[in-house]
Structure formats: structure tokens, C-alpha cells
Amino acid sequence: MITSKFTHSVSQWAACLLAALFMALAMFVGPAGAQDEILRGPDTEAEIDSTVGPRPDWSWLEQLRFVTTSDFPPFNYYDEDGVLTGLNVDLARSICRVLSVNCQVSELEWDDLTETVNEGAADAALAGIAITPETVQQLDFTDIYLQIPARFAAQKTAEIETITAESLDGQSIGVARDTAHHAFLKTFFPDAELSLFDNLGDARAALRAGGVDLVFADGLSTVFWVNGAGSRGCCKMVDGGFMEPRYFGQGLAIAVKRGNDRLVTVLNYALARLRAEGRLEELMLRYFPLSLY
């Protein structure tokens, strides 16, 4: 199986950390129903229709069968009541509501996702399968619904506020060796002083101890680490996100069986409508109360 998770460099311990941090943050975020009246997009159906474009025909579609995994919060995981939930699960259900079709979301092992979709046992996988030259030979993908940026973190007392070649002069940057983030820094900041570590955990420990000035890594785990107990309050996020597709992927999309163009068209319509109505942003805020960008 060639497919890989979009955050394949995030280890299992990091996923567990994200789970704990997310559950803590969730205490401060209202339930889904409480947010239904916020963040609306265009005010009228006509404006929404104009933004989204023509409605495709989905009279042939009575049910959508999504598959996901359960081991990567806040995207897909079991809550304390044993219910499969997460951003991807709620997005699947939101798509079904837009289309007024029955919805089924099932859990599978990661290695079974592609085969299950291509054999027709499920319609789509919503589990963070990366769009890569390898995966596009196995699956077709919808439009992107989320991009995970790369971010810098620094000591709280650091004066650096903006990332430029000049501002990085004299600053040591911790990064996990032989990763996409390492390659990005070598390409776009060739004169930067890099401190290479065997893993991201060691780089963050060095930042916390003052052994490096900055750490560069994926924005998802970094924003939770900075705001969580693991950082011990040492650090802050710096500047905005870097989203170079050659290094960090094209973003998250829904995977379907190769050649199922009409389903891709319908799913893209549903995603566009959720975005135009502001509901996609609601989902992001529900699961990412700390900005990834």
C-alpha cells in the first residue's frame, strides 16, 4: 500500500499529545448546536448559489458511505463515550446534510482504506490521505478542504516577529533532519543556521531549554505544543504559515475510486456550499480553536 498520511512525520506519541490537548481545549468550545448561528457567509440563497455555481445532478445518489480511521485526533477519534467523532467525521455528516442523503461513517485500519474504496465497499475516504504522485495513481480526489501549514516557534522572550532571511540572520533553527521541513529551509533559507535533530521532540526540547532560537515544523502539532503542557509555557508562534505544496503537500481532500468523476463533482459542490455558507469555517473553529495560521 503506497498511501501515506498527510502528517506521516507526526509520531504516535504526538497524536496522543494532540488528543489530550484537544480534549482540554474542547472544554472551552461550545457544542455544535451552539455555533449554528455564527459565521455565516452570503446572506441569501441567490448569493450562495452564485458563489457555489451550478448544482450537479445527484438524483442517483441515495447514500454516502465514508470510511475513516480512529487514531488521529482531532480529525478522527473516539470520544469519551466511545463515539467516533472528529473534524473528518463531522465534515462527512455535513456533506450528507447538504445533499440530503443518508450517511454512513465507518472506521477502518489505515491500510484498508484505499482497497475498500476501490472495491466499491465504500464511496469515499475522509481520513487525511495525502495527495501525492503515488496516491493519484490509486485514487481520485476532491477539492482541498484544509491545508496544514508549516510554522516557526520561538522562545517567548524572543524579539523576532516576522520570518525573513534578514530576521533569521544569527538565529539557530531546530528542525528534524531529512524531513520536508528540513528540505524547505535548505531551499528557501540557504544561509540559515540549522541545528538538525533526529526527531521533532528533541528539537522542541532544545528550544524549551534555550539550545536553539527557533523550531520549524508542521503547524498542527506545533500550535498545540506551544499552547500545551509540553512546552511548559516557554514559547510562542512566530509569523504566518508556509504552505509550499512541493514540500508540505497540497492539503486535505476526500478520496474516491479512480474514475468516479460524477461523485467528485457532487462532493466538490457540497464542499463549496459548506464554504459559502460559513459552515466549513465553523467546523474548523470547533476543532481548531487555536489558529493553525
DRENTOR-377096 format. One line per field, with one value per residue: z, y, x of N, C-alpha, C in turn. Coordinates in steps of 0.001 Angstrom, whole numbers, plus 500000, padded with zeros to 6 digits. Each point is the difference from the previous one (the first is absolute). Example, Ala and Ser with C-alpha at 12.3 -4.5 7.8 and 13.67 -1.06 7.14 Angstrom:
! residues 2
n.Z	(507800:499280)
n.Y	(494310:501050)
n.X	(513190:499650)
ca.Z	(500000:500060)
ca.Y	(501190:501190)
ca.X	(499110:500820)
c.Z	(500000:500730)
c.Y	(501200:501090)
c.X	(500900:499230)
This chain:
! residues 293
n.Z	(500000:499048:500285:500308:501313:499928:501216:499027:500064:500300:501068:500449:500615:498837:499387:500923:499802:498696:500253:500855:499181:498970:500793:500396:498752:499758:501233:499234:499241:499583:500316:499107:500699:500960:498998:499920:500846:500056:499622:499688:498848:498694:499973:498707:499707:499447:501065:500802:499287:499999:501297:500224:499189:498791:500284:500360:499191:501151:499075:499462:500847:500574:499985:500985:499587:501105:499788:501241:500744:501075:499375:499495:501308:499741:499074:500614:500956:501015:500297:501120:499142:499363:499709:498773:500132:499883:499558:499650:501174:500642:499300:500188:501243:500023:499317:500793:500978:499435:499811:501277:500309:500077:501244:499588:501232:499408:501014:499468:499836:500249:500122:500531:500185:499369:500477:501165:499757:499594:501018:500347:501022:499557:500157:501225:499997:501264:499730:499155:498921:499977:499357:499491:499311:501140:500880:499155:500106:501256:500227:499920:499889:501033:500003:500302:501200:500091:500236:500233:500542:499577:501254:500365:500964:500956:500724:501083:500495:498960:499392:499407:499048:499066:499194:499942:498858:500063:500326:499096:499590:500266:499475:501010:498978:500937:499375:499797:500050:498736:500386:499663:501300:500163:499044:500544:501213:499557:499477:500965:500916:498856:500451:500281:501274:499465:501008:499560:500120:500744:500832:499791:500763:499442:498819:500373:500447:498895:499330:500672:499788:498879:499581:499535:498997:499036:499823:498951:499934:499984:499455:499607:500000:499245:499439:499957:499530:499243:499781:499975:500812:498820:499647:501047:499064:499348:499163:498788:499280:498882:499559:498729:499278:499766:498782:499900:498991:499385:501129:500095:498722:499285:501109:500782:499464:499398:500307:498693:499539:499439:499324:501315:498783:499821:500748:499354:498909:500459:500365:498862:499468:500705:499702:498753:500123:500613:499049:499015:500652:500017:499599:498934:500033:500193:499098:499243:500312:499735:499006:499522:501289:499857:499464:498901:499744)
n.Y	(498798:500895:500059:501300:500119:501054:499520:499286:501232:500152:499776:498736:500263:500565:498938:499250:500747:499957:498700:499943:500684:499243:498923:500475:500276:498790:500009:500738:498982:500785:499310:499019:499662:500289:499392:499460:501030:499517:500974:500713:499411:499876:501098:499876:499204:501130:500671:499064:499925:501330:499922:499086:500538:499453:499597:499055:499014:499812:500004:499622:500987:498835:499572:500580:499131:500656:499927:499769:500558:499504:500215:501022:500265:501093:499316:498927:499800:499156:500591:500679:500194:499896:501283:499501:500875:501314:500809:498927:499506:501142:500076:498703:500161:501051:499280:498970:500906:500518:498734:500026:499355:498718:499935:499410:500034:499271:499301:500235:498957:500762:498842:500034:501269:499989:498808:500432:501175:499483:499209:501237:499551:501094:501146:500314:500390:500281:499885:501021:499390:499979:501163:498895:500024:499373:500829:500949:499048:500141:501315:500466:501317:500460:501154:500801:499426:499625:501038:499164:501194:500376:499904:501207:499486:500914:500287:500027:499984:499177:500835:498871:500726:500222:498994:500455:500028:501272:499732:499061:501098:499055:499530:499171:499176:499482:498896:499148:499272:500245:501097:500126:500176:499007:499299:500404:499861:498860:499891:500390:499392:500003:501244:499418:500250:498804:499638:498907:499463:498918:500811:500273:498933:499517:500390:499562:498901:500073:500245:499085:499332:500630:498731:500333:500863:499079:499554:499217:499939:498920:500838:498834:499208:500948:500361:498669:499751:501098:499677:498912:498965:499385:501206:499706:500513:499253:499731:500516:500187:499829:501202:499976:499304:498973:500164:499591:499774:500447:500664:500702:499664:499508:499298:500106:498837:499789:498745:499782:499050:499546:501125:500162:500522:499317:499065:500126:500099:498996:499319:500383:499706:498873:499773:500348:499271:499022:500212:500073:498987:499869:498890:500092:501309:499798:499022:500823:500966:499087:499578:501234:500052:499338:501177:499262:501201)
n.X	(500844:499787:498729:500083:500003:499182:499862:500514:500562:498705:500735:499875:501161:500316:499492:500588:501093:499816:499794:500997:500795:499579:500006:501176:500413:499511:500511:500804:499662:499051:498900:499889:498947:500870:500669:498785:499926:501248:500783:498950:499921:499772:499230:500037:498979:499534:500443:499471:498875:500084:500279:499070:499092:499901:498756:500863:499792:499345:499021:501130:500255:499763:501249:500671:500919:500299:501312:500409:500931:500551:501166:499289:499863:499311:500659:500429:499063:500128:498823:499819:499008:501164:499742:499974:500987:499987:500943:500711:499666:500174:501121:500219:499600:500819:500861:499722:500073:501084:500347:499607:501114:499724:500462:501104:500516:500935:500463:501181:500804:501053:500620:498784:500324:501152:500301:499540:500576:501132:499699:499662:500736:500605:499342:500441:501265:499667:501313:500160:499523:501316:499905:500461:501149:500243:499408:500401:500900:499599:499877:498759:500188:499301:499340:500982:499865:501276:500798:500998:500194:501181:500435:500400:500725:499886:501061:499229:501230:499920:500842:500328:499451:500909:499685:501238:500687:499640:498726:500289:500593:500887:498874:500068:499779:499235:500374:499013:501105:500321:499397:498720:499903:500822:499401:498850:500529:500501:498789:499162:500718:500703:499920:498848:500148:500161:499201:500607:498784:500123:499355:498738:499788:501104:499520:498824:500581:500730:498883:499357:501147:499640:500027:498809:499998:499895:498759:500243:498653:499205:499119:499467:501071:500573:498843:499732:501207:500039:498754:500755:499834:500139:499550:499213:499217:500903:499010:500167:498902:500674:499631:499729:499117:500803:499472:501237:499144:501100:499883:498882:499955:499013:499960:498939:499681:498858:500291:499896:499231:501109:499782:499755:500009:498881:500608:501144:499253:499272:501074:500546:498817:499931:501274:499738:498905:500646:500898:499136:499436:501306:499408:500756:499893:498707:500079:500709:499148:499095:500752:500135:499663:501153:500249:499845:499490)
ca.Z	(500000:499829:500609:501253:500642:499673:501078:500304:500853:501386:500611:500789:501260:499686:499826:501348:500579:499383:500546:501344:499892:499359:500934:500963:499331:499659:501127:499840:498725:500124:499177:498602:499867:500491:499037:498723:499508:499845:498837:498751:498801:499326:500752:499286:499195:498685:500121:500204:498725:499101:500448:499869:498610:499644:500765:499196:500248:500844:500216:500036:501256:501134:501236:499924:500949:500248:500908:500620:501062:501320:500795:499801:500429:500073:498717:500154:501258:500859:501165:501290:499996:499023:498731:498977:499773:499465:498874:498796:500202:499915:498625:499228:500311:499448:498557:499817:500244:498838:498881:500463:499768:501177:500251:500780:500234:500613:500334:499444:500152:498968:498819:499278:499450:498539:499414:500266:499080:498605:499777:500030:501297:500541:498937:500148:501210:500586:501059:499904:499041:499313:498537:499555:498699:500175:500335:498888:499126:500632:500397:499577:501159:499886:500343:501338:501020:501068:499841:501253:499714:500845:500859:500895:501419:500621:501415:500216:500160:498742:499381:498607:499769:498592:499438:498747:499999:500870:501410:500420:500081:501357:500775:499768:499763:500221:499066:499886:498800:498873:499890:499059:500604:499820:498586:499731:500528:499169:498712:500070:500923:499893:500892:501390:500874:500341:500983:499590:501064:499515:499988:500355:501446:500458:499590:500904:501315:499894:500014:501360:500848:499499:499191:498671:500064:499337:499473:498813:499909:499547:500832:500819:501282:500632:500708:501196:500922:500578:500924:500905:501137:499560:499818:501321:499871:499589:498612:499273:498559:499301:498610:499436:499569:498693:499381:498714:499709:499670:501233:501061:499454:499454:500967:500246:499074:500121:498983:499440:499031:498740:498921:500458:499820:500399:501451:500287:499690:501033:501253:499866:500168:501420:500692:499631:500682:501418:500122:499740:501105:501223:500874:500025:500973:501323:500357:500295:501298:501026:500272:500124:500634:499848:498559:499388:499073)
ca.Y	(501202:501143:501209:500424:501079:501308:500339:498745:500216:500143:498678:499616:500759:501337:499869:499911:501333:500805:499565:500552:501442:500324:499791:501104:501198:499835:500464:501424:500206:499629:498877:500323:500720:501361:500800:499922:501303:500905:499878:499736:500605:500836:500065:499486:498805:500421:500305:498732:499284:500683:499694:498568:499574:499133:498779:498772:499027:498863:499182:498599:499770:499884:499842:500170:499132:500483:499249:500790:499263:500497:500149:501278:501174:500154:499706:498828:499340:499672:500868:499300:499138:498940:500387:500454:501420:500725:500899:499262:499354:501046:500481:499005:500147:501283:499797:499248:500907:500880:499236:499319:498560:499230:500093:498939:500237:498781:499986:498942:500153:500869:499251:499454:501070:500094:498806:500020:500956:499556:498823:500417:499744:501333:500999:501001:499976:501321:499567:500649:499386:501053:500048:499847:499315:498594:499787:500356:498831:499034:500606:501359:500858:501193:501240:500016:500669:500535:499908:500051:500754:499859:501180:500209:500308:500611:500322:501118:501251:500343:501230:499752:500005:499698:499135:500381:499602:500941:499779:498722:500120:499815:499186:498561:499408:498568:499312:498569:499783:499213:500148:501040:501301:500148:500297:501336:500999:500008:500615:501375:500751:499253:500514:499874:499112:498890:498994:498821:499064:498716:500047:501299:500117:500486:501400:500812:500012:500957:501341:500265:500199:501108:499520:500589:501192:499742:498661:500035:498699:500126:500932:499331:499565:501089:500915:499331:499871:501312:500371:498894:499787:499535:501114:500620:501443:500609:500412:500668:499816:501137:500245:499202:498652:499748:498925:499664:498644:499063:499499:499706:499392:500890:500187:498882:499855:498729:499046:499133:499027:500556:500047:500343:501449:500628:500151:501123:501227:500208:500317:501353:500920:500043:500733:501415:500557:500126:501134:501246:500238:500222:498819:499379:500775:499609:498727:500232:500666:499050:499044:500713:501307:500696:500142:499311:500898)
ca.X	(499156:500874:499446:500602:499261:500545:500917:500663:501155:499556:500067:498835:499942:499490:498553:499426:500090:498949:498715:499842:499867:498727:498906:500034:499511:498584:499199:499745:499315:498605:499561:499720:498750:500141:500720:499310:499563:501128:500866:499311:500554:498990:498754:498841:500212:500479:501423:500690:499986:500917:501357:500282:499919:498863:499783:500057:498933:500382:498798:500438:500719:499083:500762:501446:500702:501357:500865:501052:500674:499587:501223:500681:499249:498543:499374:499141:500345:498859:499919:499938:498817:500182:499375:500940:499757:501138:499759:499647:498703:498977:499956:499250:498573:499553:499835:498756:498870:499881:499454:498780:500127:500368:501437:500634:501420:500529:501420:500830:501432:500562:500428:498842:499170:500032:499396:498564:499388:500129:499163:498602:499387:499745:499998:501051:500823:500229:500910:501295:500920:500740:499986:501381:500064:499641:498594:499123:499938:499106:498731:499714:499825:499173:500691:500601:499192:500849:501440:500751:501223:501186:500079:501135:499775:501180:499870:499079:500737:500673:499520:499619:498561:499752:501019:500652:501409:500716:499662:500566:501457:500500:499062:500119:498673:499921:499117:500267:500795:499487:498549:499593:500299:501445:500232:499461:500931:501214:499681:499525:500860:501256:501041:499556:500782:499122:500400:499241:499678:499492:498538:499439:499977:501307:500126:499175:500656:501099:499406:499544:501174:500797:501107:499808:499146:498738:499740:499141:499324:498611:499259:498998:500539:500737:499117:499539:501138:500282:498928:499752:500891:501315:500933:500207:499834:501265:500170:498924:499994:500593:499653:498924:500328:500600:499220:500593:499523:501077:500601:499043:498805:498973:498935:499105:498877:499278:500454:498966:500496:500482:499038:498651:499970:498732:499994:500893:499259:498987:500684:500540:498875:499650:501066:499886:498829:500357:500921:499268:499070:500755:499969:501323:500774:499510:500630:501409:500092:499596:501074:501264:499792:501269:500204:501137:500668)
c.Z	(500000:500794:501329:500587:499699:501063:500393:500905:501463:500621:500829:501307:499765:499810:501357:500694:499441:500559:501354:499948:499409:500966:501037:499379:499716:501116:499828:498709:500126:499151:498620:499862:500400:498979:498674:499421:499815:498661:498731:498849:499358:500654:499298:499206:498628:500039:500164:498686:499011:500350:499694:498552:499782:500888:499066:500322:500903:500348:500085:501349:501171:501333:499710:501097:500106:500882:500505:500971:501335:500870:499811:500369:499614:498699:500079:501223:500725:501208:501271:500115:498984:498657:499044:499626:499418:498808:498759:500107:499885:498590:499121:500227:499463:498500:499717:500220:498831:498856:500331:499629:501318:500123:500848:500112:500796:500240:499340:500446:498819:498705:499168:499259:498475:499344:500175:499051:498567:499693:500070:501297:500773:498847:500072:501310:500442:501207:499903:499110:499199:498492:499533:498610:500088:500220:498861:498927:500529:500220:499284:501238:499675:500129:501439:500976:501156:499611:501351:499726:500847:500776:500780:501422:500575:501495:500167:500061:498715:499375:498585:499868:498584:499452:498636:500079:500955:501467:500524:500107:501455:500891:499674:499941:500198:499058:499976:498666:498975:499924:498939:500532:499901:498558:499640:500462:499152:498678:500119:500964:500042:500945:501473:500755:500512:501044:499752:501165:499398:499934:500492:501505:500552:499625:500940:501394:499988:500014:501408:500922:499543:499154:498547:500146:499453:499687:498839:499802:499488:500984:500927:501362:500725:500792:501268:501020:500702:501066:501022:501082:499559:499849:501322:499909:499459:498773:499410:498531:499346:498575:499547:499560:498619:499394:498586:499649:499697:501238:501002:499489:499564:500974:500123:499033:500248:498847:499555:499007:498713:498926:500403:499950:500496:501513:500427:499776:501086:501331:499949:500154:501482:500799:499713:500718:501497:500220:499829:501132:501320:500897:500024:500989:501425:500466:500384:501369:501140:500393:500108:500599:500028:498514:499531:499185:500680)
c.Y	(501245:501204:500305:501126:501328:500450:498764:500175:500185:498611:499709:500776:501404:499964:499922:501354:500899:499638:500638:501511:500395:499837:501117:501275:499928:500465:501463:500324:499501:498805:500457:500858:501451:500898:500103:501364:500974:499778:499591:500719:500898:499874:499332:498761:500368:500292:498729:499233:500614:499681:498561:499553:499012:498758:498791:499104:498895:499143:498514:499612:499975:499956:500262:499163:500466:499004:500930:499100:500590:500384:501331:501186:501270:499674:498816:499214:499626:500927:499172:499096:498865:500277:500489:501439:500639:500857:499245:499351:501031:500575:499036:500170:501312:499903:499266:500884:500950:499283:499294:498517:499325:499945:498826:500320:498820:500126:498805:500198:500818:499242:499465:501065:499972:498815:499998:500938:499480:498745:500322:499704:501290:500979:500936:499798:501425:499779:500641:499278:501108:499903:500016:499365:498530:499816:500375:498900:498958:500531:501328:500828:501184:501239:499913:500701:500555:499825:500146:500732:499529:501305:500035:500233:500528:500141:501220:501339:500440:501240:499777:499900:499571:499183:500513:499499:500890:499720:498685:500039:499897:499177:498517:499385:498495:499376:498525:499734:499140:499986:501058:501385:500313:500406:501405:501075:500087:500713:501482:500876:499334:500461:499873:499009:498893:499099:498784:499023:498719:499973:501362:500202:500540:501469:500902:500064:501001:501434:500372:500325:501157:499588:500438:501172:499764:498516:500151:498616:500217:500840:499340:499622:501153:500923:499362:499857:501322:500355:498919:499858:499626:501104:500670:501520:500725:500879:500673:499637:501279:500056:499131:498635:499958:498788:499729:498560:499001:499361:499508:499430:501029:500262:498764:500027:498648:499103:499116:499041:500696:499928:500369:501520:500626:500135:501139:501321:500319:500385:501401:501050:500143:500766:501493:500654:500176:501196:501319:500362:500279:498788:499255:500727:499689:498709:500200:500642:499059:499087:500638:501380:500826:500036:499252:500958:501221)
c.X	(500875:499514:500651:499182:500656:500976:500782:501199:499623:499912:498768:499931:499478:498497:499319:500037:498914:498636:499748:499784:498664:498843:499960:499445:498518:499087:499606:499262:498574:499663:499596:498761:500111:500669:499259:499659:501151:500678:499261:500697:498957:498625:498826:500364:500562:501490:500818:500086:500981:501445:500383:500012:498866:499919:500127:498808:500528:498778:500333:500600:499020:500728:501474:500646:501450:500752:501090:500748:499567:501189:500697:499123:500761:499266:499046:500463:498719:500006:499832:498789:500102:499366:501079:499674:501253:499623:499552:498626:498878:499895:499213:498503:499439:499777:498693:498782:499793:499296:498693:500021:500340:501516:500470:501489:500537:501498:500683:501437:500526:500300:498850:499195:499936:499314:498486:499275:500043:499198:498516:499284:499743:500086:501198:500743:500262:500898:501376:500984:500670:499821:501455:500004:499612:498502:499060:499989:499017:498604:499813:499648:499095:500874:500506:499055:500826:501461:500675:501307:501168:500161:501316:499495:501304:499774:499106:500719:500699:499373:499487:498479:499638:501153:500439:501431:500801:499712:500566:501517:500451:499101:500211:498601:500087:498994:500370:500685:499264:498472:499693:500340:501488:500301:499522:500977:501264:499754:499715:500800:501375:501097:499625:500885:499073:500654:499121:499845:499420:498486:499536:499968:501315:500192:499208:500600:501153:499481:499564:501167:500868:501180:499911:499052:498599:499883:499031:499409:498576:499205:499014:500555:500696:499089:499448:501130:500271:498968:499680:501054:501406:501017:500351:499974:501204:499887:498760:500096:500530:499466:498835:500481:500621:499310:500505:499643:501101:500600:498964:498691:498975:498864:499135:498826:499346:500415:498839:500655:500417:498918:498591:499815:498708:499902:500928:499270:498982:500651:500606:498905:499647:501053:499899:498826:500271:500920:499240:499048:500713:500090:501330:500899:499552:500659:501458:500172:499623:501158:501372:499761:501277:500331:501235:500858:500597)
